[in-house]
């Protein structure tokens, strides 16, 4: 398989990832992000993005902050890290 075909094959699969803020061994907050690549669920298709731009799209799916850490703008910090 050529490098180009291998890369496009990988790009067609959505990849889940998490960004976390930890306090020692505890997770204070987490943000679930999806790198949809060229998967049909990529929202970039709705905006007529080019293939190059589709590969840069990230879906910010969901966030959770531990109750003991709420009120410290952790969700905003997580979004800033991801952007």
N, C-alpha and C positions, 0 to 999 in steps of 0.2 A: 504494500500500500504506500503510495507516495506521501510525502510530508503534508502536502496541501490537503489531500483526501483525509488523512488522519486528523488534521486540525479541524477541518469542517465537520467530520464525524463527531468529534468531541464537542464542538460548538453547538451541535443540535441537541445536546442533552442539557437540561437544567441542572445547575449545581447549587446545593444548599450550603450556606455558611452561617456562622454565628460570630458576632462581635460581643465580647463580654467585658464587664468591669468587675474585677475581683477585689475582695478585701481579705487578704490572707488566703484561707482555704474556702471562703464563702463567695458565692456569686451574688453580687449586689444588683446587677442588672444584665440583661442580655437582649440582643436585637437579632432577629432572624432575617437574613437577606438571601435573595435568590439571584443567581447569575443565569438568566434564561438562555443566553447564547442565541442560537438560531431556532430554538424550540418554538413551535407554533403559539405557545402561550405568552411570548414576548410582547409586551404592550407597545413596543416600538413599531410593530407592524401596523397598528392602528394610526400611527402618525407618519407612515410612509418613510421610515428611517432607511438609510442605506444599509447594506450588509455590514459595512465597517462600523456604523453607529449602533446597529443591533448588538454587536459583540461587546459594546461598552455599557449597555443597559443593565441596571441593577434594580430589582424590585425590593423595596423595603417592606417586608411582610408583616412582622409583628414585634412588639417589644414587651418586656416584662421587667419590673423592678421589685425587688424584695420589699415587703412592707416596712421593714426597719430602715430602709434607705430612701424611702419616698420623700419628696420635698427638697431634694438636692440637685434637681435638674439632670439626673443621670440619663434619662431618655434623650434629652436634647444633646448631651455630650456624646452619646452613642451615635446619634444621627450625624453629628459633626465629624466624628471619626470616619464614618462610612462615606460621607460625601467627599 
